[in-house]
Amino acid sequence: MMYSEFLAMSGKEESYISYREYTESIEPIYMDCKLNTKQEFIEFFNETFEKMVYPVVEKILDDLPLTDKWEYVYGNRSDIQKKLETADDKA
């Protein structure tokens, strides 16, 4: 599956999943996967993504004090954004 197909079918954006991340992490899984269609892989990927990544990010946000959450929401805490991006990448 080409990177552009993956983005279109998964609903993810290029700014979220880079070409490098796709070719090094996602494409090898796709190539080894025994699913019959690209759509089946995308469904598998999205389900796995929701189970692994979202809970990690939600936990970080839940653990923040309320004042930090408000500052983050209004764009005043780039350190929190960086922490979320790092956790998201690792998940």
N, C-alpha and C positions, 0 to 999 in steps of 0.2 A: 504494500500500500504506500502510495506517495504521501509525503508530508502534507501537501495541500488537501488531499483526500481526507487524511486523518483530521485535520483542523475542521474541515467542512462537516464531516460526519459526527465528530465528537462534540462540536459546539465550543471547543476551546479556541482561544485566540493565540496568535503568534507571539504576542507579548507575554502570554502566560506559559506556554510550552514552546521553548525555542527549538530551532531545527537541530541543534546539537543534542539537546535533551531527547528529542524524538529519535534521532539516529543512534544514540548511544544507549538509551534505556528502553524506549517503547518499541521501536522497530524490531530489535532482536527477540523480544517476547512475542510479537506478532508472527515473526517468521517461524518460531518454534511451536507456536500454538496449534492445536489440533482442531480448532473450530472451522466450520465449513465456509463461512462467509465473512466478509469484512464487517458487515453489520453486526454479526454475532460477536466479533472481537470488540467492536466499539461498545456494545452493550456490556460485555464483560469488563472492559476498561472503565467505563463510567461507574458501574456498580462498585468495583474495587476502589476506585478513586474516592467515591463518596464515603466508603467505609473506613478508609485509611487517612485521608487528608483532612476532610472536614472536621472530624472529632478532635484532631490535634489542634487545629486553629481555634475551634470553639473553646477548648479547654484553656488555652492561653488567654483568650478574651474573658472567659468566665472568672479566671483567677485574678484579673486586674481589679484594683480598687475603682470605685465608681468615678472618682475624679479623673483617674488616668483614662478610663473609657471615654469620658466626655472630651478630654483633650485630644485623644486619638481621633474621635469622630469629627472633630472640628479642625483636624489637620495640624495640630500643634505638637505631635509626638512622633517624629520620624524614627525614633529609637524603637517604638512599638511596631511600626510598620516593618522595619528591618528584621525584628525578631519574628514576626509573622511570616515574612518571606523566607527566612532561613528555615523555620519549622516546616513550611509548606514544601520547600525544595527537598528537605531530608525525608519527609513522609512520602 
